[in-house]
C-alpha cells in the first residue's frame, strides 16, 4: 500500500510539473517577442505582426501594429498597420472590441481618405455596428449607426466592390427599423391603450419606411387607432389604400368592414391638403 501511495504521489507530481511546463510554454507563445518589438527594422516588426494576426494572437498583433505606428512614422507599412490594428479588434469580436474597431477604422479614414483600402475601412466600420444590432424590440442605436455607415459607403465610394453587399444591408436594416417602430406602436395600441403614441409610431413607418414589407398591417392598425381615437375621417384614406394596393392582404376583409361601418356612420374622407403657397410675385418696378 505504501509503495502504491508513493507511486501515486510521483505521478501527481509529474502531472503537475508537465502542466506547469505547458502553461509556461503557452504564456511564452502568447506574449509578444521582445526582440521583435524592440527591433529597429519596421520590416521585422511587420512580419511579426502578420504572423501573430494569422495565428489569431490578436493582442500580440496589436502590440506590433502599435510599434510600427508609434515607432516608424515613415514606414511603408504604416497604413496597413492601422488597418491591421482595426482588424484585430474586429476579428476578435465582442461589443467592446467592435467599438474600438470603429474608432480605428475612422482614424484610418481621417488620415488616408483616398487610400485604396479606404472603402474597406468604411465597410468594416459599418459591419462593426451591424454585428451589434439588437432585436427589433430593443434599443436600435447600433442599427441606425450601421445604416448611416453603409449609406456613407454608397455615397462616397459608389464604385467599391462592397457596394452590392452594402445595398443589401441597407434594405435589411430599413426593414429592421420599420419593424421596431411597428412593434412599439402595436405595444402602445394593444397593451398600453395609448392611441396617440401608437399613431405616432405607425405614421413614422408610413412616412419613413414606405418600403416596409408589412405595410398593409401598419395601415390597418393605424386606421384602427384613428377610428378608436375619434379621428374617423383620417382612417378612411388608409383603408382605401389597403383595398387598392393590397387586395390579397389578410387585413383586406377587416379593412372593408371598417370602411363600410364608417360610411354608414356618415364619415367622409378629409379634404385634400391645400398645395403649398409658392413664392410671392416680384414687386412691380415703379418706373414702368
C-alpha positions in Angstrom: 0.0 0.0 0.0 2.8 2.4 0.9 4.5 1.7 -2.5 1.3 2.4 -4.3 0.8 5.7 -2.4 4.4 6.8 -3.2 3.9 5.8 -6.9 0.6 7.8 -7.0 2.3 10.9 -5.5 5.1 10.6 -8.1 2.5 10.5 -10.9 0.7 13.6 -9.4 4.0 15.5 -9.2 4.9 14.6 -12.7 1.5 15.7 -14.0 1.7 19.0 -12.1 5.2 19.6 -13.5 4.0 18.9 -17.0 1.0 21.2 -16.6 3.3 23.9 -15.3 5.6 23.5 -18.2 2.7 23.6 -20.7 1.4 26.7 -19.0 4.8 28.4 -19.3 5.1 27.4 -22.9 1.6 28.8 -23.6 2.4 32.0 -21.9 5.6 32.3 -23.8 3.8 31.7 -27.2 1.0 34.2 -26.3 3.3 37.0 -25.3 4.9 39.3 -27.9 8.5 38.7 -28.7 10.6 41.5 -27.0 13.3 41.3 -29.7 10.8 41.9 -32.4 9.2 44.8 -30.6 12.4 46.5 -29.9 13.8 45.9 -33.4 15.0 48.9 -35.4 13.6 47.3 -38.5 9.9 48.0 -39.4 10.0 45.0 -41.7 10.8 42.7 -38.8 8.1 44.2 -36.7 5.6 44.0 -39.6 6.4 40.3 -40.2 5.9 39.5 -36.5 2.6 41.4 -36.6 1.3 39.5 -39.6 2.4 36.2 -38.1 0.6 36.9 -34.8 -2.5 38.0 -36.6 -2.6 34.8 -38.7 -2.4 32.8 -35.5 -5.3 34.8 -34.1 -3.0 36.1 -31.3 -4.7 39.5 -31.6 -3.3 41.1 -28.5 0.2 40.4 -29.6 -0.6 41.6 -33.1 -1.8 44.9 -31.7 1.5 45.4 -29.9 3.4 45.0 -33.1 1.0 47.2 -35.1 1.3 49.9 -32.5 5.0 49.6 -32.5 5.0 50.4 -36.2 2.5 53.3 -35.8 4.4 54.9 -32.9 8.0 54.0 -33.8 8.1 54.1 -37.6 6.0 57.1 -38.8 7.7 56.9 -42.3 7.2 53.2 -42.7 5.6 51.9 -45.9 3.6 49.5 -43.6 2.1 52.3 -41.6 -1.4 52.4 -43.4 -1.6 48.6 -43.3 -0.6 48.6 -39.6 -3.5 50.9 -38.9 -5.9 48.7 -40.8 -4.4 45.7 -39.1 -5.0 47.3 -35.7 -8.6 47.9 -36.5 -9.0 44.4 -37.9 -7.5 42.8 -34.8 -10.3 44.3 -32.8 -13.0 43.4 -35.4 -11.8 39.8 -35.8 -11.6 39.2 -32.0 -15.2 40.4 -31.8 -17.4 41.4 -28.8 -19.2 44.7 -28.2 -16.1 46.5 -26.6 -13.8 45.3 -29.5 -16.3 46.5 -32.1 -16.4 49.9 -30.6 -12.6 50.0 -30.7 -12.5 48.8 -34.2 -14.8 51.6 -35.4 -12.5 54.1 -33.7 -9.5 52.7 -35.6 -11.3 52.5 -39.0 -12.4 56.1 -38.6 -8.9 57.2 -37.7 -7.6 55.5 -40.8 -10.2 57.2 -43.0 -9.3 60.6 -41.5 -5.6 60.0 -42.2 -6.0 58.2 -45.6 -9.3 59.3 -47.2 -8.0 58.4 -50.7 -6.2 55.2 -49.8 -7.1 52.1 -51.9 -8.4 50.5 -48.7 -10.5 53.4 -47.6 -13.7 51.8 -48.9 -12.8 48.6 -47.0 -12.3 50.7 -43.8 -15.7 52.3 -44.3 -17.4 49.0 -45.0 -15.8 47.4 -41.9 -16.9 50.3 -39.8 -20.5 49.7 -40.9 -20.1 45.9 -40.3 -18.9 46.6 -36.7 -22.2 48.3 -36.0 -24.2 45.7 -37.9 -22.8 43.0 -35.7 -24.1 44.9 -32.6 -27.7 45.4 -33.8 -30.4 44.3 -31.4 -33.7 42.6 -31.9 -36.5 44.9 -33.1 -37.9 45.2 -29.6 -34.7 46.6 -28.1 -32.5 49.7 -28.5 -31.8 50.4 -32.2 -28.9 52.8 -31.8 -26.4 50.4 -33.4 -28.8 49.6 -36.2 -29.2 53.3 -37.1 -25.4 53.8 -37.0 -24.8 50.8 -39.2 -27.4 52.2 -41.7 -25.6 55.6 -41.7 -22.2 53.9 -42.3 -23.4 51.8 -45.1 -25.1 54.8 -46.7 -21.9 56.7 -46.4 -20.1 53.9 -48.3 -22.7 54.1 -51.1 -22.4 57.9 -51.3 -18.6 58.2 -51.1 -17.4 55.0 -52.8 -20.1 54.2 -55.5 -17.6 52.0 -57.4 -16.5 49.9 -54.4 -16.8 46.1 -54.6 -18.6 46.3 -51.3 -21.5 48.4 -52.7 -23.8 45.5 -53.6 -23.5 44.0 -50.1 -24.0 47.4 -48.6 -27.2 47.9 -50.5 -28.5 44.5 -49.2 -27.5 45.6 -45.7 -29.3 48.9 -46.1 -32.5 47.2 -47.2 -32.3 44.7 -44.3 -31.7 47.4 -41.8 -34.6 49.5 -43.0 -36.9 46.6 -42.6 -35.4 46.0 -39.1 -36.0 49.6 -38.1 -39.5 49.7 -39.5 -40.3 46.5 -37.6 -39.0 48.1 -34.4 -41.3 51.2 -34.9 -44.3 48.9 -35.7 -43.7 46.8 -32.6 -43.6 49.9 -30.4 -46.8 51.1 -32.0 -48.5 47.8 -31.5 -47.4 47.7 -27.9 -48.9 51.1 -27.3 -52.1 50.2 -29.0 -52.8 46.8 -27.5 -51.0 46.9 -24.2 -51.0 50.5 -23.1 -54.1 51.6 -24.9 -52.1 54.7 -25.7 -53.6 55.5 -29.1 -51.9 58.8 -29.7 -48.4 57.2 -29.1 -49.4 54.3 -31.3 -50.5 56.6 -34.1 -47.2 58.4 -34.0 -45.2 55.2 -34.4 -47.4 53.9 -37.2 -47.2 57.2 -39.0 -43.4 57.1 -38.7 -43.3 53.7 -40.6 -45.6 55.1 -43.3 -43.6 58.2 -43.9 -40.0 57.0 -43.3 -40.2 53.3 -44.4 -42.7 53.2 -47.3 -40.9 50.0 -48.5 -41.7 48.1 -45.3 -42.8 44.6 -46.2 -45.8 44.6 -43.9 -47.2 48.0 -44.8 -50.7 46.6 -45.1 -50.8 45.7 -41.4 -49.3 49.1 -40.5 -52.1 50.9 -42.5 -54.8 48.8 -40.9 -53.5 49.3 -37.3 -53.2 53.0 -37.9 -56.8 53.1 -39.2 -57.9 51.2 -36.1 -56.2 53.7 -33.8 -57.6 56.7 -35.7 -61.1 55.3 -35.6 -60.9 54.4 -31.8 -59.4 57.8 -31.1 -62.3 59.7 -32.7 -60.3 60.7 -35.9 -62.6 58.5 -38.1 -62.3 60.6 -41.2 -58.5 60.3 -41.2 -58.8 56.5 -41.1 -60.6 56.3 -44.5 -57.6 57.0 -46.8 -55.6 54.3 -45.1 -58.4 51.8 -45.5 -58.7 52.8 -49.2 -55.0 52.3 -49.7 -55.2 48.8 -48.3 -58.1 47.9 -50.6 -56.4 49.4 -53.7 -52.8 48.3 -53.2 -53.1 45.1 -51.1 -56.1 43.1 -52.4 -54.6 39.8 -51.2 -53.7 41.1 -47.7 -55.1 39.1 -44.7 -56.3 42.6 -43.5 -58.4 43.4 -46.6 -61.6 41.9 -45.2 -61.3 43.7 -41.9 -60.4 47.0 -43.7 -63.5 46.7 -45.9 -65.7 46.0 -42.8 -64.3 49.0 -41.0 -64.7 51.2 -44.1 -68.4 50.1 -44.5 -69.1 50.9 -40.9 -67.6 54.3 -41.2 -69.5 55.0 -44.4 -72.8 54.0 -42.6 -71.9 56.4 -39.9 -71.7 59.2 -42.5 -68.0 59.7 -42.1 -66.4 61.3 -45.2 -62.7 61.5 -46.1 -60.9 64.7 -45.0 -60.5 67.3 -47.8 -57.2 67.1 -49.6 -54.4 69.3 -48.2 -54.1 72.7 -49.8 -51.0 73.0 -52.0 -48.1 74.8 -50.5 -48.0 78.5 -51.3 -45.5 79.5 -53.9 -43.1 82.4 -53.7 -44.7 85.9 -53.8 -44.8 87.6 -57.2 -42.0 90.0 -57.9 -42.7 93.6 -57.0 -43.6 95.9 -59.9 -41.0 98.4 -60.9 -42.5 101.8 -60.1 -40.6 103.3 -63.1 -42.6 101.2 -65.6 
